[in-house]
Amino acid sequence: MPDQQDTLVVRRQRPAPGIAIVTAVGEIDLLTAPRLHRALARVREPTILLDLTGVTFLAAAGLTVLVAANAEALSAGRRFGVVGAAGMARRTLEVSGVAELVPSYASMAEADAG
């Protein structure tokens, strides 16, 4: 049986000055959410975009990370947004109400315009 930590891969890139894109691929649940939280907490760029295009499962622990990341960014004068959530991840954001709290964009192009 694979290690539960292997169900989420988190990568960070800086495509332009002042912008960080954190990409999550896999499942964000109680066991993997702390990894995402740590990755987001290390980002210091003024704009932080979390790419959820590759997320297949988003549990309550993941929602907590998103709400906290948004609150931390706002209190530090930064911009945080979620990009590309689809399928179950998108539905979880909408049903939970988190989509109303955390800026969400369908694509990176939309996030750049936002």
C-alpha positions in Angstrom: 0.0 0.0 0.0 1.5 3.4 -1.0 2.3 6.0 1.7 -0.7 8.4 2.1 1.7 11.3 1.8 2.4 10.2 -1.8 -1.2 11.1 -2.8 -0.4 14.8 -3.0 2.4 16.5 -4.8 3.0 20.2 -4.2 5.3 22.3 -6.5 6.1 26.0 -6.4 7.2 28.3 -9.2 7.7 32.0 -9.8 6.7 32.8 -13.4 7.2 36.5 -13.0 8.5 38.9 -10.3 5.9 39.2 -7.5 3.9 36.1 -8.5 4.1 32.6 -7.0 2.1 29.7 -8.4 1.7 26.7 -6.0 0.5 23.7 -7.9 -1.2 20.8 -6.0 -1.7 17.5 -7.8 -3.6 14.6 -6.1 -5.8 14.5 -3.0 -6.0 17.1 -0.3 -7.2 15.5 2.9 -6.5 15.3 6.6 -3.2 13.7 6.1 -1.9 15.8 3.1 -3.4 19.2 3.9 -0.5 20.1 6.3 2.0 19.7 3.4 0.0 22.2 1.3 -0.3 24.6 4.3 3.5 24.5 4.8 4.1 25.2 1.1 1.7 28.2 1.1 3.1 29.6 4.3 6.6 29.8 2.8 5.4 32.0 -0.1 6.2 35.7 0.3 5.3 37.1 -3.1 2.6 39.7 -3.3 0.4 37.4 -5.5 -0.1 33.8 -4.6 -2.1 31.5 -7.0 -2.9 28.0 -6.0 -3.4 25.8 -9.1 -5.9 23.0 -8.3 -6.2 21.7 -11.8 -4.7 18.4 -10.8 -6.6 18.0 -7.5 -8.9 15.0 -7.5 -10.2 15.2 -4.0 -10.6 18.1 -1.6 -11.6 17.4 2.0 -12.6 19.8 4.8 -9.0 19.9 6.0 -8.0 21.3 2.5 -10.8 23.9 2.7 -9.4 25.0 6.1 -6.0 25.5 4.5 -7.5 27.6 1.7 -9.5 29.8 4.0 -6.4 30.3 6.3 -4.1 31.0 3.3 -6.5 33.6 2.1 -6.8 35.2 5.5 -3.0 35.2 6.0 -2.5 36.8 2.6 -5.1 39.5 3.2 -3.6 40.4 6.6 -0.2 40.7 5.0 -1.4 42.8 2.1 -1.1 40.0 -0.4 -3.4 38.6 -3.0 -4.4 34.9 -2.8 -6.5 33.0 -5.3 -7.5 29.5 -6.4 -7.2 28.5 -10.0 -8.6 25.7 -12.1 -10.7 23.8 -9.6 -12.9 21.3 -11.4 -15.0 18.3 -10.8 -15.3 17.2 -7.2 -12.8 19.9 -6.0 -15.0 22.7 -7.6 -18.2 21.2 -6.1 -16.6 21.0 -2.7 -15.6 24.7 -2.9 -19.1 25.7 -4.0 -21.2 23.6 -1.6 -19.0 24.6 1.4 -19.2 28.3 0.6 -15.5 28.6 0.4 -15.8 29.7 -3.2 -17.5 32.8 -1.8 -14.7 33.5 0.6 -11.6 32.7 -1.5 -11.2 34.3 -4.9 -11.5 31.5 -7.6 -10.6 31.7 -11.2 -11.3 29.2 -14.0 -7.8 29.7 -15.6 -4.5 31.4 -15.1 -5.5 34.0 -17.7 -8.5 34.9 -15.7 -6.4 35.1 -12.5 -4.0 37.5 -14.3 -6.8 39.7 -15.3 -8.3 39.7 -11.8 
